[in-house]
C-alpha cells in the first residue's frame, strides 16, 4: 500500500497538489523533479481521486473507503497501470522495454473497466529504450478521451524531444526538512531521523536509504576544507587536501562530487540563515558553532558568489567534465572574494 493514503496527507508541493487535484489532468503529463519527493505517489493518488466513488466534490480528496479507492491504494485497480524498470529479481532494472510500452499502447485504447478514467503511470520514464519511447508517441499525442498517461522522471533531459513535446510538464520541488522529518515519523524503526532529514536533500526516498555516518563524515570533511580555504584563500590548500582521504577517491566519482556540491550548497544556505538570524532554516544544526565561525568570514555577496560557482561546477559535471576538475577548479575564482 502506498503512503500517504489521501491527498491531504501528501507532504510538500502544496500549490501543485492543489492545482492537480482540483482539475482534470491533461491527457499526457510529465511529472519531473528530484527522486524521492512523491511524484509517483501523487500520480497514483490523482488516479484514485479520478475514480473515487465517494463525495470527492465536497472534500476535494479521495474517500479512501470505497472499493475503487481500496483497489487503487493497494495497487490492484483494473484501470490504473504502473510501469517501471524491473530486473528478474524484482529490483530496479536498467531499462523499460518495448514490450511494456506495447502493452500500454494496446490497453490505452480500451474504455475503463469499472472507473471513469484509465491511468497509465510510467515511473523512471527516462529508462525507456528508444524503441519503447517511439512506440508510445502516437498514443501520447492522441490518447482516447478516457485515458490519462503520466510519465514520471527525475531526468527529463534524458527523454526524447518527441516525448517532451507531447506532454504537459509539472515540476515538483524538493521537500523541506520538516516535511521529510514528518514522513520519517511513520518509521520508528529508523535511527537518526533528524540527521536523515537534514542529509536528505529534500528527498524522502534518500532519507530512507542514506548512510548517515558516511554523509556525516563527508560533511565534516567539507566543513574543514571550507574553513581552511577561507583562512588561507588559496587554491593550493584545496588542491593538496583533495589528494588526501577522504577526498582522494571521492573526487574521481561523478556521483560523489555531485553529493559534495549539494552538501556545500546546503552549508552555504545554512551560513546565510545564520547571518540573517533565521535559525529555523538551518539544516545542519549539529554544526551550529562551526557554521557561526564560517559566517563571520563571509559576506552575503561572497555567499552569492560561491553559490554561483557551485552551480557552474554542477553544470560542467553534467556536461561530462572530469569530476575532479569540476571540484578542484570550483575554488580558483573564489580566491578573489572580498
LINZI-V542738 format. One record per backbone hydrogen bond with DSSP energy under -0.5 kcal/mol. NH is the residue of the N-H (numbers start at 1). CO is the residue of the C=O. If there is no record, write none. Layout:
BEGIN
((NH,CO) (NH,CO))
END
This chain:
BEGIN
((2,73) (10,7) (17,13) (18,14) (19,15) (20,16) (21,17) (22,18) (23,19) (29,149) (30,168) (31,151) (32,30) (32,170) (33,153) (37,34) (42,38) (43,39) (44,40) (45,41) (46,42) (47,43) (48,44) (49,45) (50,46) (51,47) (52,48) (52,49) (56,54) (59,55) (60,56) (70,66) (71,67) (72,68) (73,69) (74,70) (75,71) (75,72) (76,71) (77,71) (80,77) (81,79) (81,119) (83,121) (86,95) (87,91) (90,87) (96,127) (97,95) (100,97) (101,97) (102,98) (103,99) (104,100) (105,101) (106,102) (107,103) (108,104) (109,106) (110,107) (118,146) (119,79) (120,148) (121,81) (122,120) (122,150) (123,83) (123,121) (125,122) (125,152) (127,124) (128,125) (129,96) (133,129) (134,130) (135,131) (136,132) (136,133) (137,134) (140,136) (141,137) (142,138) (147,144) (148,118) (149,27) (150,120) (151,29) (152,122) (153,31) (158,155) (159,156) (163,160) (164,160) (165,161) (166,163) (167,164) (168,28) (169,167) (170,30) (172,32) (172,170) (175,202) (180,176) (181,177) (182,178) (183,179) (184,180) (185,181) (186,183) (187,184) (190,187) (196,192) (197,193) (198,194) (199,195) (200,196) (200,197) (203,200) (204,36) (204,202) (205,36) (207,203) (208,204) (209,205) (210,206) (212,210) (215,211) (216,212) (217,213) (218,214) (219,215) (220,216) (221,217) (222,218) (223,219) (224,220) (225,221) (226,222) (227,223) (228,224) (229,225) (230,226) (231,227) (232,228) (233,229) (237,234) (238,234) (239,235) (240,236) (241,237) (242,238) (243,239) (243,240) (244,241) (247,244) (248,244) (250,246) (251,247) (252,249) (253,250) (257,253) (258,254) (259,255) (260,256) (261,257) (262,258) (263,259) (264,260) (265,261) (266,262) (267,263) (268,264) (269,265) (270,266) (271,267) (272,268) (273,269) (274,270) (275,271) (276,272) (277,274) (278,273) (281,278) (282,279) (285,283) (287,284) (288,285) (291,287) (292,288) (293,289) (294,290) (295,291) (296,292) (297,294) (298,295) (303,299) (304,300) (305,301) (306,302) (307,303) (308,304) (309,305) (310,306) (311,307) (312,308) (313,309) (314,310) (315,311) (316,312) (317,313) (318,314) (319,315) (320,317) (321,316) (326,322) (327,323) (328,324) (329,325) (330,326) (331,328) (332,329) (333,329) (335,331) (335,332) (336,333) (337,334))
END
